[in-house]
């Protein structure tokens, strides 16, 4: 029933898209342009810097944009809080900022690395996060992100004693067609003193969480997508050089991972990036995956990429914004609009977190549209 529910929602979404795609723009400016809105601006609302974006679309089509609010500086450690803004109009406007969780008032306690996932059967939004990049907690919302449950610690279920640094996400988790909820993470293992990508998962709608597979060394922040054959593709920041994104696959729903390989078409500095399922055949005419990350050099030129063969190749690339840009997270809106929540600025990449809305036609240069059969 869960798998059919997953597919049913996709059918409904794409049916709406096919009807509206002829408008070619989804209220975006005409031509090859991008509609962008600033969601979090550093230096505002009591926070020095906003970083580490994550975004999901709920069953009620509300966008939930999460990030870390860093009180006193730009650094990864200190007085950091988990904050949220909601949008009920597809990211055109955003409601006032909410504090999801913080500890110790002004104490230097690091709360962060949001990695939300929506259970499409129940509508519950599950939100794992970390405390001081050590302990792991889970909260959830059953009212479309308006309020959040008291966090429950799940460290012993998803982290091994030999791991020190640990980070959920950042970005978003996914729900497989089987109903399994999968959360991408990374850790530092004291035995080899290197980073590894990994996942944890739930098969009982978020009631309990179990540790999945861990990759080979020198992998880091990651996101995951389910492929047509129900295998998983893990997209990873890595320290093996080459300025290319690393990928690994799993044929057992995340319990084990293949040897990571670099993809020559996907430039990536040592930085987080996002991957997302766009369409699935059927009901769509084509299988499509999206990728988003800095297009280079370094952390600059936020770029969306498009794959038609389940990540084997990425022939289409389009720059959303020129200039400094870093972490990002993708989301697909009910009308087929592609949304990207990402760090950017004029002088450096951490001046704000913006939300960009683009169409498939814009990304493909007019060569591909959802209305095409």
N, C-alpha and C positions, 0 to 999 in steps of 0.2 A: 504493500500500500504506500509506503514511503517513496519507493522508487517511482511509482506511477504518479504520486503527487508532485514530485520533482519535475517530471516531464510535463505534467498537466499545466503547471505554472508557466513553463517555457512556451508551451503551445499558445496559451492565452496572451503572453507577452508578444510573441512574434505575430499573432493574428492582428493585434493592435498596430504593430509596426508596419505590416504590409499595407494596412489601410491608410496609415498616415505618412508613409515614406514619400509619397508623391509630392508632398509639400516641400520636401528636400530642404530641411533646415531646422525643423523642430524648434522654431522661434529663435534660431541663431541668426546673426547678421548675414546678409546675402554674400555669396562668393566665398573664396577661400580664406575665411577668417575664423577666429576662435573667440567664443564668449567666455570671459574670465571674471571671477568674483573673488575678492580677498575675503578669506574666512577668518584667519587669525593673523593679527598684525603685531609683531614684536614691539614691546614697549607699551602696549596698551593693557588695560584692565588688570593692572597689578603684576604683570609678568614681564621679565626682561626679554625672554625669547620663547617662541613656540616652535617645537620640533616634533618629528616622528609621527607623521600622519597615518591614519587608518580610516577606511570608510566602507560602509555597507548600505544597501537599500533594503528596507524592511518589507514584510509582507503587505504593509499598508502603503508601500511606495514612499516612505519617508527616508531621506538620506540622513545618516548619522556620521558626522565627521569628528573623529577623535584625534587627540594629540597630547603631548606633554607640555604643560605650562611650567617653564623654568623661571623661578622667582628672581634669583639674584645674578644670574649669568648665563652664558651660552653653553657651558660645559655639561657633560653627560651625567655628572654626579653633583648632588647638592639638594636644595629644597625644590623638589619636582612634584607636580601634581598631575593627575589625569583629568583632562577636561573634554568637553563635548559641545558641539553646536548641531542643531537639527534644522533640516529644510523640508518643507512640505510642498514645494513647487519646483522640484527638479534641480535645485541648486541655484536658482535665480536669486533668492533671498535666504537669509539665515537667521534663525531665532537667537535670542541672547545666550551667551555662553553659560553652560552648566558645569559645576564641579562634580565629577563622578566619584573621585576618591582622593584623599590626601591624608597624611599622618603627621602628627607632631607640630601642627601650626607652622612655626618658622624653623623648626629643626631641620637638619640636613638629612632628610629621608627621601630617597629617590623612588618615586612611584612612576612607572611608565611601561613602554613597549606594548601599547594596545594592539590586540589582534582579534577583532570581533568576528563572529560568525552567526548567521541566522539559521535557525532550524525551520525549514520551510513547512514542516508539518504542524508544529505547534505555534510558530510565530515568535518563539522566545529568542532573544538576542543574547548570546553568550559572549562574555568579555574577559578573557584571561589577561593578566598583567603581572609585572614583577615588582618586588620590593628590593631595592639595592642590588638589582641584578643577581639575586641569590635565591630568595624565596618566591614561590609562584602562587598566585591567588586567582580565584574565579568569582566573578559576579555575573548577574544576569538581569534582564529587564523583560517584563511581560506586558508592559504598557507602551510599546513603541519607542522606548528610550527616554521616556519622561522621568522615570525614577529607576533606581538600581538597588538590588538586594545587597545585604551585608556580605562582603567578600568572604569566601571560604578558602582556607589554605589547602593546596593540592600538591605541595612540593614533594612529599614522599612518594606520590603516585607517578610523577613525571620527570623527576630529576634524580640522577645517581649520585651517591656520596662523593665519588671521585671527580665530580664536575664542580668547578667554582663559578666563574661567570656563567650566567644563564639569561637568555632573553627570549620572550615570546614574540613571534612575528619578526619585526613589526609589519603592519599592513592588515591583511585580513585572512581568515581561515575559510575553509570551504565545506560544503556538505556533499558527499558522494551520492550517486544515484541509489546506492544501497541504504542510505540514511546516515551512514557514519559521518561524524563531525571530525574534521582534521585540522589541527593547529600546527603551523610551521614554526620552528624555533631554532636557536643555536646555543652552543655551550662551549666552554673551554675545559678541556680534560687535563687534570693535573699530571697525568701519566706521560702524555706526549707534549704538554704545554702548547697545544694547538686548538684552533677552533674547529667545530664540526656542526653541520646542519643536521636537523632531526625533526621529527613530528611527534605529537601525542594525539590521542583520539578518544572518542566516546561512541559506543554502540547502543547506549540506552538514553539517548536524547539529553545528554549533559549531566546525568545523575552521577556518573562516575567517569574518571579519565584514566587512560592507560598509556604507557610509553610505547612509542613505535620505533621505527628503525633510525639508525644513526649513520651518517655518511662517513666517508674517508676524511682524513685531516685536510685542513686549510680551506674548508668551506665555512660559510658564515650566514648572515641574515638571508632569509629565503621566503619564497612564496610557492604555492603548489596549485596545480590544476589537474582535473580529471580528463583523460583522453577518451576518444571514442570507444576504444577497446577496453575501457574501464581501468587501464593502467594509470599511474600518476606520473606527472612530470614536475620535478622540483627545480626551481630556478634560483640560483645561489650567487650571492656575493662570494668572492673567493680571494685567497692570497697566493695563488699559483702564478701570478703575473699575467702577461699577455694582454691585459686590458680587454678581456673578453668575458662574457657571461658564462658561468658554468651551469650545466644541467645534468640531472640524474633521473633515472626512472625506477618505478616500483611496479611489479606485477602482482603484489599481494596486499594492495590497499595501504601501503605505507609501513609494512613490517620490516622490509629490507630495501636497500637502495643499490643501484648499479654504480659502477665506477664513474665519477664525475668527468665530463668532457667539456671542453670549451667550444663555443659556437662562433665560427669566424665572422658571421654576419652581424653579430650582436656585440657592438662595442659596449664596454662597461668599465668605468674606473672602479676602484675599491669602494663600492657604494651599494646601498640597498636599491632594489628595483621591484617592479610589480608585474604579475602575469595574471590573466583573467580569461575565462571562457566567454566568447562573444556570441557565437551561434553554434547550434548542434543540428546535424542532418540525420533524420528529420526532426522537427518540422521545417527547419530552414533549408534553403537550397544548397548551402555550403557549410562546411565546418570551418570555423574561424577562431583563432586565438589572438589575443592582444598582449603586447608587452609594452612597458613604459619605463624609461630610465634615462639618465644623462647620456646624450649623444656624443659628448666630448667636443674639444679636448678637456679632460678632467671632468669635474662636476659642473658642466655647462650644457646648455641647449637641450632642454627636456624634450624627449623624442618618443613618439608612439610608433610601434612596429606591428605588423599584421602578418599572420601565418595562415595558409590555407591547407597545410599538410600536417597538422598536429605538432608543430614546433620543429619539424625537420628542416624547414627553411623559413626565412623571414624576409621576403622580397620587397615589402613595402615599409617605408620609414618616412615619418613626417614630424618636423619640429613644431612643438606646441608653443615654445617660447625661447627666444634667443637670450643668452646671458646666463648668469649663475643659476644653478638648479641642482637639487640633491635628491632627497628621499621622495617617494611618490606612492600612490595607491590608486588602482583602477576600480571603477564600478560601472555596470551597465544599467541604464535607466529603463523603465518599462516601455518607453516609446522607441528604444533602440539608440538613444543618444549615449555616447561614450563620455564618462566623467573621469577626470583625473584630479585628485587632491595631491598637491605637491609643494615642496619647499622651493622658494625662489626669491629673487631680489635683483636690484640694480648693481649694488656694490659687492654683495656677497649673497650666498644662497639661503641665508637664514633670517632674512628681513621679514618674511611673511610665509604663510601657507595659503595658497590660492586654489580655487576650484575652476578647472577648465571644462567646458562642454563642447564637444565636437561631434560631427556626424561621420558615418562610414564613408560617405561620399567625399567629405573633406580629407579624411586620412588617405583614401585611395586615389585622390586627384580626379574624382568623378568616374573612375573606372569600375567601381563596385558600389551597388546600393542594395539595401534589403529588399526592395521591390522587385529586383531582377530574379526571375525564376531559373 
